[in-house]
Amino acid sequence: MPCYRRLPCVHNSRYHVYIVEVGIRELRNNLAAIMDAVDKGAVVTITHHGTPRATIQPVVAKVETGIERGIREGWLHPGPNFGKPRKDRRPTFAMTPEESRVVWEAFMEDREDDR
């Protein structure tokens, strides 16, 4: 990986991660070259008087789901509610406490009759 200086490398099974420590002045003087290294996969730690202050690393792309791929490729067509939050499908009933008590008593009487 060509860069503005030699970079230590951490090997992974699929790619190499290059790790660099640079001071603030070096970052300011070589920003374009450092950003090129980041674009190629380097992780840059910015230091101030030798103390790490920040990290610059490549942005990880969002993983596309099968549904999103199908929509993008055109072989899957979303319905009208795709992407909208789901609504509660169960009806809700608002009862007053008195109505609730009457229903409960009727339920308990029916249950006692079955015994």
HUMO-V932985 format. One record per residue. RES is the residue in one small letter. NEAR is the number of other C-alpha atoms within 8 Angstrom. Layout:
RES/NEAR
RES/NEAR
This chain:
m/3
p/4
c/10
y/6
r/4
r/5
l/8
p/7
c/8
v/8
h/7
n/7
s/4
r/4
y/6
h/9
v/11
y/11
i/12
v/10
e/8
v/10
g/11
i/9
r/6
e/9
l/11
r/7
n/6
n/8
l/9
a/6
a/9
i/12
m/8
d/9
a/11
v/13
d/8
k/7
g/11
a/13
v/13
v/13
t/13
i/14
t/13
h/9
h/5
g/6
t/6
p/8
r/8
a/7
t/8
i/9
q/9
p/9
v/4
v/4
a/4
k/4
v/4
e/6
t/6
g/6
i/7
e/8
r/9
g/11
i/11
r/6
e/7
g/7
w/6
l/8
h/7
p/7
g/5
p/4
n/6
f/6
g/4
k/5
p/4
r/4
k/4
d/5
r/4
r/4
p/5
t/4
f/4
a/4
m/7
t/6
p/6
e/7
e/8
s/9
r/8
v/8
v/8
w/8
e/8
a/8
f/8
m/8
e/8
d/8
r/8
e/7
d/6
d/5
r/4
